[in-house]
Amino acid sequence: METQTKCSNEALEPGATPAIPITCRLVDTPAGGLQTERTEPLNCCAEYKGYRLNACARPTSSELYAADLVIGRPGFPSRHFRALDHFYDGRQALRYATRWGRIWVDHHLTKNTGNVSRQDNRARQS
């Protein structure tokens, strides 16, 4: 989604007054500052190595977005991670949560692979 601004794209002649005042503010925002109504969380879903990563950027009362994540796999209980970190931009929070989830999956798979190989070694030694 593109942000509309009150900036005119037309070239001005020297000394001419612009038809639209060039303020470079978001349209319909008060001059005192940027106020956004962030009531809805942003969601993103991804699949990674058999796991489902549900990332959520939840608006907080401090004008930040909390990066939440749910990691699930068929036949196993899902893992919930709330407020992994906080960001000013909701999209950045989603990217962070998704990347964090991929790292968690890689670590979890490596850890489980190590457990299986140790069990195989014990069985061979017996």
Backbone as JSON Lines, residues from 0, in Angstrom:
{"i":0,"aa":"M","n":[0.84,-1.16,0.0],"ca":[0.0,0.0,0.0],"c":[0.89,1.23,0.0]}
{"i":1,"aa":"E","n":[0.63,2.16,-0.89],"ca":[1.42,3.37,-0.97],"c":[0.82,4.43,-0.08]}
{"i":2,"aa":"T","n":[1.67,5.26,0.47],"ca":[1.23,6.36,1.31],"c":[1.02,7.59,0.45]}
{"i":3,"aa":"Q","n":[-0.13,8.2,0.59],"ca":[-0.39,9.42,-0.15],"c":[0.14,10.6,0.65]}
{"i":4,"aa":"T","n":[0.78,11.52,-0.05],"ca":[1.28,12.72,0.61],"c":[0.72,13.93,-0.09]}
{"i":5,"aa":"K","n":[0.89,15.07,0.53],"ca":[0.45,16.31,-0.08],"c":[1.56,16.95,-0.9]}
{"i":6,"aa":"C","n":[2.51,16.16,-1.35],"ca":[3.6,16.66,-2.18],"c":[3.18,16.62,-3.64]}
{"i":7,"aa":"S","n":[3.33,17.73,-4.32],"ca":[2.98,17.8,-5.73],"c":[4.12,17.28,-6.57]}
{"i":8,"aa":"N","n":[3.8,16.54,-7.63],"ca":[4.8,16.01,-8.53],"c":[5.09,16.96,-9.69]}
{"i":9,"aa":"E","n":[4.32,18.03,-9.81],"ca":[4.49,18.96,-10.92],"c":[5.65,19.91,-10.64]}
{"i":10,"aa":"A","n":[6.38,20.24,-11.69],"ca":[7.48,21.2,-11.55],"c":[6.92,22.6,-11.38]}
{"i":11,"aa":"L","n":[7.54,23.39,-10.52],"ca":[7.1,24.76,-10.28],"c":[7.99,25.72,-11.06]}
{"i":12,"aa":"E","n":[7.37,26.77,-11.54],"ca":[8.15,27.82,-12.18],"c":[8.74,28.68,-11.07]}
{"i":13,"aa":"P","n":[9.9,29.27,-11.3],"ca":[10.51,30.09,-10.26],"c":[9.57,31.2,-9.8]}
{"i":14,"aa":"G","n":[9.36,31.32,-8.49],"ca":[8.5,32.35,-7.92],"c":[7.03,31.98,-7.88]}
{"i":15,"aa":"A","n":[6.63,30.84,-8.45],"ca":[5.22,30.43,-8.47],"c":[4.84,29.83,-7.13]}
{"i":16,"aa":"T","n":[3.57,29.99,-6.76],"ca":[3.05,29.41,-5.53],"c":[2.41,28.07,-5.87]}
{"i":17,"aa":"P","n":[2.75,27.01,-5.14],"ca":[2.16,25.71,-5.46],"c":[0.66,25.69,-5.19]}
{"i":18,"aa":"A","n":[-0.08,24.97,-6.04],"ca":[-1.52,24.84,-5.86],"c":[-1.84,24.05,-4.6]}
{"i":19,"aa":"I","n":[-1.02,23.08,-4.3],"ca":[-1.17,22.28,-3.09],"c":[0.04,22.57,-2.22]}
{"i":20,"aa":"P","n":[-0.18,22.98,-0.97],"ca":[0.97,23.27,-0.12],"c":[1.83,22.02,0.07]}
{"i":21,"aa":"I","n":[3.12,22.17,-0.09],"ca":[4.03,21.04,0.05],"c":[4.45,20.95,1.51]}
{"i":22,"aa":"T","n":[3.89,19.99,2.19],"ca":[4.18,19.82,3.62],"c":[4.87,18.5,3.91]}
{"i":23,"aa":"C","n":[4.78,17.55,2.98],"ca":[5.38,16.22,3.15],"c":[4.92,15.55,4.44]}
{"i":24,"aa":"R","n":[3.66,15.71,4.77],"ca":[3.02,14.99,5.88],"c":[2.09,13.98,5.27]}
{"i":25,"aa":"L","n":[1.75,12.96,6.01],"ca":[0.73,12.04,5.54],"c":[-0.6,12.77,5.47]}
{"i":26,"aa":"V","n":[-1.41,12.43,4.5],"ca":[-2.7,13.07,4.34],"c":[-3.56,12.8,5.56]}
{"i":27,"aa":"D","n":[-4.32,13.8,5.98],"ca":[-5.25,13.71,7.1],"c":[-4.56,13.43,8.44]}
{"i":28,"aa":"T","n":[-3.34,13.9,8.6],"ca":[-2.7,13.78,9.9],"c":[-2.56,15.16,10.49]}
{"i":29,"aa":"P","n":[-2.68,15.29,11.78],"ca":[-2.54,16.61,12.39],"c":[-1.1,17.11,12.27]}
{"i":30,"aa":"A","n":[-0.95,18.42,12.27],"ca":[0.38,19.02,12.11],"c":[1.27,18.73,13.31]}
{"i":31,"aa":"G","n":[0.69,18.44,14.47],"ca":[1.47,18.22,15.68],"c":[2.28,16.95,15.67]}
{"i":32,"aa":"G","n":[1.97,16.0,14.85],"ca":[2.72,14.76,14.83],"c":[1.93,13.66,14.16]}
{"i":33,"aa":"L","n":[2.58,12.57,13.97],"ca":[1.96,11.43,13.31],"c":[1.2,10.61,14.33]}
{"i":34,"aa":"Q","n":[-0.08,10.47,14.14],"ca":[-0.89,9.64,15.02],"c":[-1.53,8.55,14.18]}
{"i":35,"aa":"T","n":[-1.27,7.33,14.55],"ca":[-1.85,6.22,13.81],"c":[-2.75,5.43,14.73]}
{"i":36,"aa":"E","n":[-3.78,4.88,14.16],"ca":[-4.67,4.01,14.92],"c":[-4.28,2.58,14.6]}
{"i":37,"aa":"R","n":[-3.5,1.99,15.48],"ca":[-3.01,0.64,15.26],"c":[-3.75,-0.28,16.21]}
{"i":38,"aa":"T","n":[-4.87,-0.76,15.79],"ca":[-5.63,-1.64,16.66],"c":[-5.57,-3.08,16.21]}
{"i":39,"aa":"E","n":[-5.33,-3.31,14.94],"ca":[-5.31,-4.67,14.41],"c":[-3.88,-5.18,14.32]}
{"i":40,"aa":"P","n":[-3.63,-6.39,14.8],"ca":[-2.29,-6.96,14.64],"c":[-2.05,-7.4,13.19]}
{"i":41,"aa":"L","n":[-0.8,-7.41,12.79],"ca":[-0.41,-7.92,11.48],"c":[-0.03,-9.38,11.63]}
{"i":42,"aa":"N","n":[-0.43,-10.21,10.69],"ca":[-0.15,-11.64,10.76],"c":[0.57,-12.11,9.51]}
{"i":43,"aa":"C","n":[1.39,-13.13,9.69],"ca":[2.13,-13.73,8.58],"c":[2.28,-15.21,8.88]}
{"i":44,"aa":"C","n":[2.09,-16.05,7.88],"ca":[2.2,-17.49,8.06],"c":[3.22,-18.03,7.05]}
{"i":45,"aa":"A","n":[4.1,-18.91,7.52],"ca":[5.12,-19.49,6.64],"c":[5.32,-20.95,7.0]}
{"i":46,"aa":"E","n":[5.75,-21.74,6.03],"ca":[6.12,-23.14,6.24],"c":[7.63,-23.23,6.16]}
{"i":47,"aa":"Y","n":[8.24,-23.98,7.07],"ca":[9.69,-24.14,7.05],"c":[10.05,-25.51,7.59]}
{"i":48,"aa":"K","n":[10.61,-26.36,6.75],"ca":[11.06,-27.7,7.1],"c":[10.01,-28.5,7.87]}
{"i":49,"aa":"G","n":[8.77,-28.45,7.4],"ca":[7.69,-29.21,8.02],"c":[7.03,-28.53,9.2]}
{"i":50,"aa":"Y","n":[7.48,-27.36,9.58],"ca":[6.9,-26.59,10.68],"c":[6.1,-25.43,10.11]}
{"i":51,"aa":"R","n":[5.06,-25.05,10.82],"ca":[4.25,-23.9,10.44],"c":[4.62,-22.76,11.38]}
{"i":52,"aa":"L","n":[5.04,-21.63,10.82],"ca":[5.43,-20.46,11.6],"c":[4.35,-19.4,11.45]}
{"i":53,"aa":"N","n":[3.65,-19.1,12.53],"ca":[2.63,-18.05,12.53],"c":[3.18,-16.86,13.3]}
{"i":54,"aa":"A","n":[3.6,-15.84,12.56],"ca":[4.16,-14.63,13.17],"c":[3.05,-13.59,13.3]}
{"i":55,"aa":"C","n":[3.14,-12.8,14.35],"ca":[2.15,-11.76,14.59],"c":[2.86,-10.53,15.14]}
{"i":56,"aa":"A","n":[2.55,-9.36,14.58],"ca":[3.05,-8.09,15.09],"c":[1.89,-7.43,15.83]}
{"i":57,"aa":"R","n":[1.94,-7.49,17.15],"ca":[0.85,-7.0,17.99],"c":[1.14,-5.59,18.48]}
{"i":58,"aa":"P","n":[0.24,-4.62,18.21],"ca":[0.46,-3.26,18.7],"c":[0.43,-3.22,20.22]}
{"i":59,"aa":"T","n":[1.33,-2.46,20.8],"ca":[1.37,-2.3,22.25],"c":[0.94,-0.89,22.61]}
{"i":60,"aa":"S","n":[0.76,-0.65,23.89],"ca":[0.33,0.68,24.34],"c":[1.44,1.71,24.22]}
{"i":61,"aa":"S","n":[2.68,1.29,24.02],"ca":[3.81,2.22,23.95],"c":[4.19,2.55,22.5]}
{"i":62,"aa":"E","n":[3.23,2.47,21.57],"ca":[3.45,2.8,20.16],"c":[4.47,1.9,19.48]}
{"i":63,"aa":"L","n":[4.64,0.7,19.99],"ca":[5.55,-0.27,19.38],"c":[4.76,-1.5,18.96]}
{"i":64,"aa":"Y","n":[5.41,-2.37,18.21],"ca":[4.83,-3.66,17.84],"c":[5.62,-4.76,18.51]}
{"i":65,"aa":"A","n":[4.92,-5.68,19.17],"ca":[5.56,-6.84,19.78],"c":[5.58,-7.97,18.76]}
{"i":66,"aa":"A","n":[6.71,-8.61,18.6],"ca":[6.86,-9.73,17.66],"c":[6.51,-11.02,18.39]}
{"i":67,"aa":"D","n":[5.35,-11.6,18.06],"ca":[4.9,-12.86,18.65],"c":[5.05,-13.97,17.61]}
{"i":68,"aa":"L","n":[5.17,-15.21,18.1],"ca":[5.36,-16.33,17.18],"c":[4.74,-17.6,17.76]}
{"i":69,"aa":"V","n":[4.09,-18.38,16.89],"ca":[3.6,-19.71,17.24],"c":[4.22,-20.67,16.24]}
{"i":70,"aa":"I","n":[4.89,-21.7,16.75],"ca":[5.52,-22.71,15.9],"c":[4.77,-24.01,16.1]}
{"i":71,"aa":"G","n":[4.27,-24.58,15.01],"ca":[3.5,-25.81,15.1],"c":[3.95,-26.84,14.09]}
{"i":72,"aa":"R","n":[3.63,-28.09,14.41],"ca":[3.93,-29.21,13.51],"c":[2.84,-30.24,13.72]}
{"i":73,"aa":"P","n":[2.34,-30.86,12.65],"ca":[1.26,-31.84,12.79],"c":[1.66,-32.96,13.76]}
{"i":74,"aa":"G","n":[0.77,-33.25,14.69],"ca":[1.0,-34.33,15.65],"c":[1.8,-33.94,16.88]}
{"i":75,"aa":"F","n":[2.2,-32.69,16.98],"ca":[2.98,-32.22,18.12],"c":[2.33,-30.96,18.7]}
{"i":76,"aa":"P","n":[2.51,-30.71,19.99],"ca":[1.96,-29.48,20.56],"c":[2.69,-28.26,19.99]}
{"i":77,"aa":"S","n":[1.97,-27.16,19.85],"ca":[2.59,-25.95,19.31],"c":[3.31,-25.19,20.42]}
{"i":78,"aa":"R","n":[4.31,-24.43,20.03],"ca":[5.1,-23.61,20.95],"c":[4.71,-22.15,20.73]}
{"i":79,"aa":"H","n":[4.46,-21.43,21.81],"ca":[4.06,-20.02,21.75],"c":[5.17,-19.15,22.33]}
{"i":80,"aa":"F","n":[5.55,-18.12,21.59],"ca":[6.56,-17.17,22.04],"c":[5.97,-15.77,21.94]}
{"i":81,"aa":"R","n":[5.81,-15.1,23.07],"ca":[5.22,-13.76,23.09],"c":[6.3,-12.71,23.3]}
{"i":82,"aa":"A","n":[6.18,-11.62,22.56],"ca":[7.06,-10.45,22.69],"c":[8.53,-10.85,22.61]}
{"i":83,"aa":"L","n":[8.91,-11.47,21.51],"ca":[10.32,-11.8,21.29],"c":[11.17,-10.53,21.33]}
{"i":84,"aa":"D","n":[10.63,-9.46,20.77],"ca":[11.26,-8.15,20.8],"c":[10.21,-7.12,20.37]}
{"i":85,"aa":"H","n":[10.53,-5.85,20.46],"ca":[9.6,-4.78,20.1],"c":[10.2,-3.92,18.99]}
{"i":86,"aa":"F","n":[9.32,-3.46,18.08],"ca":[9.76,-2.7,16.91],"c":[8.81,-1.54,16.65]}
{"i":87,"aa":"Y","n":[9.33,-0.5,16.0],"ca":[8.5,0.63,15.6],"c":[7.66,0.3,14.37]}
{"i":88,"aa":"D","n":[8.12,-0.63,13.56],"ca":[7.43,-1.0,12.32],"c":[6.89,-2.42,12.44]}
{"i":89,"aa":"G","n":[5.61,-2.61,12.14],"ca":[4.98,-3.92,12.24],"c":[5.58,-4.94,11.29]}
{"i":90,"aa":"R","n":[5.93,-4.5,10.07],"ca":[6.52,-5.43,9.1],"c":[7.88,-5.93,9.57]}
{"i":91,"aa":"Q","n":[8.62,-5.05,10.22],"ca":[9.91,-5.46,10.75],"c":[9.73,-6.5,11.86]}
{"i":92,"aa":"A","n":[8.7,-6.33,12.68],"ca":[8.41,-7.3,13.74],"c":[8.05,-8.66,13.14]}
{"i":93,"aa":"L","n":[7.28,-8.66,12.05],"ca":[6.93,-9.92,11.38],"c":[8.17,-10.61,10.82]}
{"i":94,"aa":"R","n":[9.03,-9.85,10.16],"ca":[10.25,-10.44,9.6],"c":[11.13,-11.02,10.71]}
{"i":95,"aa":"Y","n":[11.24,-10.3,11.81],"ca":[12.07,-10.77,12.92],"c":[11.51,-12.07,13.49]}
{"i":96,"aa":"A","n":[10.2,-12.11,13.74],"ca":[9.59,-13.31,14.32],"c":[9.75,-14.51,13.39]}
{"i":97,"aa":"T","n":[9.57,-14.3,12.09],"ca":[9.72,-15.39,11.13],"c":[11.16,-15.89,11.09]}
{"i":98,"aa":"R","n":[12.11,-14.97,11.06],"ca":[13.52,-15.37,11.05],"c":[13.88,-16.09,12.34]}
{"i":99,"aa":"W","n":[13.41,-15.58,13.47],"ca":[13.66,-16.21,14.77],"c":[13.1,-17.63,14.77]}
{"i":100,"aa":"G","n":[11.91,-17.81,14.19],"ca":[11.3,-19.14,14.11],"c":[12.13,-20.1,13.27]}
{"i":101,"aa":"R","n":[12.68,-19.63,12.16],"ca":[13.53,-20.49,11.32],"c":[14.78,-20.92,12.07]}
{"i":102,"aa":"I","n":[15.37,-20.01,12.82],"ca":[16.55,-20.35,13.62],"c":[16.17,-21.38,14.68]}
{"i":103,"aa":"W","n":[15.01,-21.2,15.32],"ca":[14.55,-22.15,16.34],"c":[14.36,-23.53,15.73]}
{"i":104,"aa":"V","n":[13.73,-23.6,14.56],"ca":[13.5,-24.89,13.89],"c":[14.83,-25.55,13.56]}
{"i":105,"aa":"D","n":[15.76,-24.8,12.99],"ca":[17.07,-25.38,12.66],"c":[17.76,-25.92,13.9]}
{"i":106,"aa":"H","n":[17.73,-25.17,14.98],"ca":[18.35,-25.61,16.24],"c":[17.64,-26.84,16.79]}
{"i":107,"aa":"H","n":[16.32,-26.83,16.74],"ca":[15.53,-27.95,17.26],"c":[15.81,-29.23,16.46]}
{"i":108,"aa":"L","n":[15.88,-29.11,15.14],"ca":[16.17,-30.27,14.3],"c":[17.59,-30.79,14.55]}
{"i":109,"aa":"T","n":[18.55,-29.89,14.7],"ca":[19.93,-30.29,14.98],"c":[20.01,-31.0,16.32]}
{"i":110,"aa":"K","n":[19.32,-30.45,17.32],"ca":[19.32,-31.05,18.65],"c":[18.71,-32.44,18.63]}
{"i":111,"aa":"N","n":[17.6,-32.6,17.93],"ca":[16.95,-33.91,17.85],"c":[17.76,-34.9,17.04]}
{"i":112,"aa":"T","n":[18.44,-34.45,16.01],"ca":[19.29,-35.33,15.21],"c":[20.43,-35.86,16.08]}
{"i":113,"aa":"G","n":[20.98,-35.0,16.93],"ca":[22.04,-35.43,17.85],"c":[21.55,-36.46,18.83]}
{"i":114,"aa":"N","n":[20.33,-36.32,19.33],"ca":[19.76,-37.3,20.27],"c":[19.56,-38.65,19.6]}
{"i":115,"aa":"V","n":[19.09,-38.65,18.36],"ca":[18.84,-39.9,17.64],"c":[20.16,-40.62,17.38]}
{"i":116,"aa":"S","n":[21.2,-39.87,16.97],"ca":[22.48,-40.52,16.68],"c":[23.1,-41.09,17.95]}
{"i":117,"aa":"R","n":[22.92,-40.44,19.11],"ca":[23.44,-40.99,20.36],"c":[22.71,-42.28,20.74]}
{"i":118,"aa":"Q","n":[21.4,-42.32,20.48],"ca":[20.64,-43.54,20.78],"c":[21.09,-44.67,19.86]}
{"i":119,"aa":"D","n":[21.37,-44.36,18.6],"ca":[21.86,-45.38,17.66],"c":[23.22,-45.92,18.11]}
{"i":120,"aa":"N","n":[24.09,-45.04,18.59],"ca":[25.41,-45.47,19.06],"c":[25.29,-46.39,20.27]}
{"i":121,"aa":"R","n":[24.37,-46.07,21.18],"ca":[24.16,-46.92,22.36],"c":[23.66,-48.3,21.95]}
{"i":122,"aa":"A","n":[22.75,-48.34,20.96],"ca":[22.21,-49.62,20.5],"c":[23.3,-50.46,19.84]}
{"i":123,"aa":"R","n":[24.2,-49.83,19.11],"ca":[25.28,-50.56,18.45],"c":[26.29,-51.11,19.46]}
{"i":124,"aa":"Q","n":[26.51,-50.36,20.54],"ca":[27.47,-50.78,21.55],"c":[26.96,-51.96,22.37]}
{"i":125,"aa":"S","n":[25.66,-52.14,22.43],"ca":[25.07,-53.21,23.25],"c":[25.23,-54.57,22.62]}
